[in-house]
Amino acid sequence: MRIAYLECFSGMSGDMFLGALVDAGVPAKTLEDAVAALDVGAKLEISRVMRSGISATKVHVQVAGDEDVARAPSPANPASKNEHSSEEHSNKHRVDHRHSSEGQDSRAGAPAPHKHSHAHGLTEIREIIGKAGISSAAKKTAIAIFEALGEVEAGIHNIPVEQVHFHEIGAVDAVVDIVCAAVGAEVLGVDQIICSPVNVGGGSVNCAHGTFPVPAPATVKLLHAAPVYSSGLQAELVTPTGAAIIRTLASSFSAFPEMTIEKSGYGAGSQDFPGHPNVVRLTIGEAASTLAAKTATERVTVLEATLDDLNPQVFGYVTDRLLADGALDVFAMPVQMKKNRPGTLLTVLCKPQDASRLTQLIFTETTTLGIRQRDEVRRTLARRWESVRTPWGEVKVKIGSMNGTVTSYAPEYEDCRRIAAEHHVPLKTVMQEATRAYLSGR
């Protein structure tokens, strides 16, 4: 299994991730073509820089027409003295909410003459990305990153997600960062991106809504369930865009995994901290066979609703819809509700990026007035499929293993059900025969 390990010992931002991608072998032209496909009046400036003695790749998003104001104080936010058009902290990472530390430059709020310089809603962001000439998988990933940002903003400000206006996080450079991150991650060709514990920094930042301790509110929400720490450096090291990329792309968090290293790359932040390399490292390679056999860890979102007035026929329909729309699992449990009413607890497991869509489906298709949501970590066995031959046709068998040893196996229900119906054979007979065929072939 080919994996990438992302080390965030100096935090994480969108431009740092792009630099690491290029340094690890993603062709710069691939990202430049993605920017051109967006048609938002931007281009990438890619250079080699030194960060505390480490050579790294620096990626800067240059927006057409803003060269003259790139170092001017922001008229929309005079207190801000950061470099990028959304916002940036003292580490000079790009961030997505109007906050800053003193002593940096700013172009926050500076007008850009291209057609996407105004604020965007989530619908507009989806349209911009949807029209770009990039793969459908990259579009889906980029939109998922923006939806993660939007959902956090909506929660912080207590408004529906579709009412969130991306004044900062929808700025052109943020769109470029996110789309290039999605395209570059796809080009890496890895099966899994694993992330280290994340150094969030320290100190405080001046936001549009006041002074907040590091990490900022949006970053805290985006890194929910991720292992984080502070090395004591008084700077904001993780931007909301960086946190959203981690949340969407990272399948798990761990120390450096067992792997055979093929190549690595360093992406630079804008500031050079003495004695602390301001870089993120991306290491690519093949997972060791022992690692591949161990249980995998992944983050899932759990959605729950209790129902006491839903037609049972509708419940079955809702279950089918949720599974068809990407839910990892859907199940129900009987519960005793208030006023001694018998009810049903609906539980849905899904990928974090699918939570918003499935929440909307539950509200639309059921009678619930509220849905509980939480992120959890689950462990899964290594899984594979094998086909076995029965007297009535082939049946797939799902096989689970741990440390290279098969621990479970089961014939695929849908295959067995279809054969039983077509050949008028008892379902249990088909399942028993498929199991016998698998065991005899081991």
Buried (B, 14 or more C-beta within 10 A) or exposed (E): BBBBBBBBBBBBBBBBBBBBBBBBBBEBEBBBEBBBBBBBBBBBEBEEBEBBEBEBBBBBBBBBBBEEBBEEBBEBBEBBBBBBBBBBBBBBBBBBBBBBBEEBBBBBBBBBEBEBBEBBBBEBBBEBBEEBEBBEEBBEBBBBBBBBBBBBBBBBEEEEBEEBBBBBBBBBBBBBBBBBBBBBBBBBEBEBBBBBBBBBBBBBBBBBEEEBEBBBBBBBBBBBBBEBEBEEBEBBBBBBBBBBBBBBBBBBBBEEBBBEEEEBBBBBBBBBBEEBBBBBBBBBBBBBEEBBBBEBBBBBBBBBBBBBEBEEEEBEEBBEBBEEEEBBEBEBEEEEBEEEEEBBBBBBBBBBBBBBBBBEBBBEBBEBEEBEBEBEEBEEBBEEEBEBEBEBEEBBBBBBBBEEEBEEBBBBEEBBEBBBEEEEBEEEBBBBBBBEBBEEEE
